Amino acid sequence: MQTQKRPHWREDFTVAEHAFKEWRTARKKGARIPHDLWQLALDLAKRHSVAKVAVTLGLMTRWLIAKKIPTRMA
């Protein structure tokens, strides 16, 4: 029985790294990170550590944690 190898973690980040790089190049100073980029980062954080995602994509870990943990309804 042949097992399917999981791709190297670096391959998972390729699309997100490229998207963040393009956004950073084109954005206006002080612009917020768009929802679709946050979603890419959050999807990666489901499979990899928050710290690895934050460092690789140039995000602050606390921002990613705040986006990852849903706020409680009062």
Helices and strands as residue ranges (DSSP letters): H 9-26, H 35-47, H 50-57, H 61-68
